[in-house]
Amino acid sequence: IGSVILPVPGGIQDTNAVQWGSSNMNALEILAGIMALKGIKGDWKGMAKAGSDAMGTATGSGKGDAKTAISTLMAGAATGTGQQILQRTAGAIVNPNMELLFQGPQLRPFTFNFKLSPRSKKEAENVIRIIRFFKQGMSPIKSDSNLFLKSPHTFKIQYKLRGSAGEDHPYIGKIKECGLQSCAVQYTPEGSYATYHDGTMASYQIMLTFSELEPIFNNDYKDDNDQSLGF
């Protein structure tokens, strides 16, 4: 619905992040997973053999640590006591096979702060239009029946290298399409109430918090000798 050109503020930054987390899978869970996978693939013989082998180990045909681990896990699962049997009898736990696993991407937030101090009536009108642009653009849209709320407008943010007509800045990270999550306006950023003769505030400060609509993927980076920073 429009565009706004503003000077690049101080303190701009971006943070690329993905989510990793530790995960455990003990011997009995591995066995259950193998049996389930074979069952899904229709390998009923393989599924039965995996279960039979585990049961044989638990009842004595296995030896050493394997027999102890599987038998105590089965006993703990049957009685609801978990690994207490093994902890109390042997002072040990079954190897949880802990690994750090990738759990998913994260959306990047962006925060911008601008202080707008008009010096004339025309500049004051532009400041009001800029603030209204962001406030109105982030607001949800009611349907004609008032039964539904449509998504607010989204925003495309670009850092320009040489003015509004210039190219995208190659050495500042690009930003994907964003939703504006909050728009805070401070009407007395200088600490005191001051207006011009028509009531326009002498200064405004706006704090904008955006979030990208989709995560950053490896595929977003070009492999054609692109020398820019990318995302």
C-alpha positions in Angstrom: 0.0 0.0 0.0 3.0 2.3 0.0 6.7 2.7 1.0 8.8 4.7 3.4 12.4 5.8 3.0 14.2 6.3 6.3 17.9 6.8 7.1 19.7 3.6 8.3 19.6 3.8 12.1 22.4 3.0 14.5 22.6 -0.4 16.1 21.3 -2.5 13.2 22.0 -6.2 13.5 20.7 -9.6 12.6 20.9 -13.0 14.4 20.8 -16.2 12.4 19.8 -19.1 14.7 18.6 -22.7 14.4 17.3 -25.0 17.2 19.3 -28.0 18.4 18.5 -30.2 21.4 19.7 -33.3 23.1 17.8 -36.5 22.6 18.0 -39.9 24.2 17.3 -43.4 22.9 18.0 -46.4 25.1 18.4 -50.0 23.9 14.7 -50.9 24.4 13.6 -47.7 22.5 15.9 -48.6 19.7 14.5 -52.1 19.6 10.9 -50.7 19.5 11.9 -48.4 16.7 13.4 -51.2 14.6 10.3 -53.4 15.1 8.0 -50.6 14.2 10.0 -49.7 11.1 10.0 -53.3 9.9 6.3 -53.6 10.6 5.5 -50.4 8.6 7.6 -51.9 5.7 5.7 -55.2 5.9 8.7 -57.2 7.1 6.8 -59.2 9.6 9.4 -61.9 9.8 12.1 -59.4 10.6 9.8 -57.7 13.1 9.2 -61.0 14.9 12.9 -62.0 14.8 13.9 -58.7 16.4 11.4 -59.2 19.2 12.3 -62.8 19.6 16.0 -62.0 19.8 15.4 -59.3 22.5 13.1 -61.6 24.5 15.8 -64.4 24.3 18.4 -62.0 25.6 16.2 -60.9 28.4 15.4 -64.5 29.5 19.0 -65.7 29.5 20.2 -66.6 26.0 22.1 -63.4 25.8 25.2 -62.6 27.9 26.8 -59.8 29.7 25.7 -56.2 29.5 23.1 -56.9 26.7 21.2 -59.3 28.8 21.3 -57.1 31.9 20.3 -54.0 30.0 17.3 -55.5 28.1 16.1 -57.5 31.0 16.1 -54.6 33.4 14.5 -52.3 30.9 11.7 -54.8 30.2 11.2 -55.3 34.0 11.2 -51.6 34.6 8.7 -51.0 31.7 6.4 -53.8 33.1 6.4 -52.5 36.6 6.6 -48.7 35.9 9.8 -48.3 37.8 12.0 -47.3 34.9 15.7 -47.8 35.5 15.4 -48.1 39.3 16.0 -51.8 39.3 19.4 -51.4 37.5 20.3 -48.4 39.6 19.5 -50.1 42.8 21.2 -53.4 42.0 24.2 -52.4 39.9 24.5 -48.7 40.6 24.4 -48.0 36.8 22.0 -46.8 34.2 21.4 -47.9 30.6 23.4 -45.9 28.1 20.9 -43.2 26.9 22.8 -42.8 23.7 22.5 -39.0 24.0 23.1 -36.9 20.9 22.6 -33.3 19.9 19.9 -33.4 17.1 18.7 -30.7 14.8 15.2 -29.7 15.7 14.3 -26.9 13.3 15.0 -23.4 12.1 14.1 -20.2 13.9 12.6 -17.0 12.5 14.7 -13.9 12.7 13.5 -10.8 14.6 14.5 -7.2 13.6 14.1 -4.1 15.7 14.5 -0.5 14.5 14.4 2.8 16.4 13.8 6.1 14.6 13.6 9.6 16.1 11.6 11.9 13.8 11.8 15.6 14.6 10.0 17.7 12.0 11.3 21.2 11.3 8.4 22.5 9.2 4.7 21.9 8.7 5.4 19.8 5.6 7.9 17.6 7.5 5.4 17.2 10.4 2.8 16.0 7.9 5.2 13.5 6.5 6.1 12.2 10.0 2.4 11.7 10.8 2.0 9.8 7.5 5.0 7.6 8.3 3.7 6.7 11.7 0.2 6.1 10.4 1.6 3.9 7.6 3.2 1.5 10.0 0.3 1.5 12.5 -2.3 0.9 9.8 -0.2 -1.5 7.8 0.2 -3.9 10.8 -3.4 -3.9 11.8 -5.6 -6.9 10.9 -8.4 -6.4 8.4 -12.0 -7.1 9.2 -14.1 -8.9 6.6 -17.3 -7.3 5.3 -19.3 -9.6 7.5 -17.1 -9.0 10.6 -16.9 -12.8 10.9 -13.3 -13.1 9.9 -10.0 -11.2 10.4 -7.6 -11.1 7.5 -3.9 -11.0 7.9 -2.3 -7.6 8.2 -0.1 -6.2 5.4 3.5 -7.5 5.2 6.7 -5.5 4.7 9.7 -5.7 2.5 12.8 -4.2 4.1 15.9 -3.3 2.1 19.2 -1.6 3.0 20.1 0.7 0.1 23.7 1.4 -0.7 23.4 4.8 -2.4 20.0 6.4 -1.7 16.5 5.2 -2.6 17.4 4.5 -6.2 20.6 2.6 -5.4 21.2 -1.1 -5.3 20.7 -3.3 -2.3 23.6 -2.9 0.1 25.8 -6.0 -0.5 27.6 -5.9 2.8 24.6 -5.7 5.2 22.5 -8.9 5.5 19.4 -9.0 3.4 16.0 -9.4 5.0 13.1 -11.6 3.8 9.5 -10.4 3.8 8.4 -9.5 7.3 5.4 -9.1 9.5 5.3 -6.1 11.8 4.7 -7.5 15.3 4.7 -4.2 17.3 4.9 -0.5 16.6 5.6 1.6 19.7 5.4 5.4 19.6 7.0 7.7 22.1 5.5 11.2 21.9 7.9 12.9 24.3 11.3 11.4 23.5 13.1 14.5 24.8 11.5 14.0 28.3 9.1 16.9 28.2 5.9 17.8 26.4 6.5 20.2 23.5 4.4 21.0 20.4 4.3 23.4 17.5 1.6 26.0 17.2 -0.7 23.5 15.4 -0.3 20.9 18.1 2.1 18.7 16.2 4.7 17.2 18.6 8.2 18.6 18.4 9.6 15.1 18.2 8.4 11.5 17.9 10.3 8.2 18.4 9.0 5.0 16.8 10.2 1.5 17.8 9.4 -1.2 15.2 9.7 -5.0 15.8 9.6 -7.2 12.7 9.8 -10.9 12.2 10.5 -12.7 8.9 7.7 -14.8 7.5 10.0 -17.8 6.7 13.4 -19.0 8.0 16.7 -18.7 6.2 17.7 -21.8 4.3 21.1 -22.9 2.9 19.5 -22.7 -0.6 19.0 -18.9 -0.2 22.7 -18.4 -0.7 23.8 -18.4 -4.3 26.8 -20.5 -5.4 27.7 -18.3 -8.4 30.7 -16.5 -7.0 28.3 -14.1 -5.3 30.5 -11.7 -3.1 27.6 -10.2 -1.1 26.9 -11.1 2.5 23.6 -12.7 1.7 21.1 -13.2 4.6 
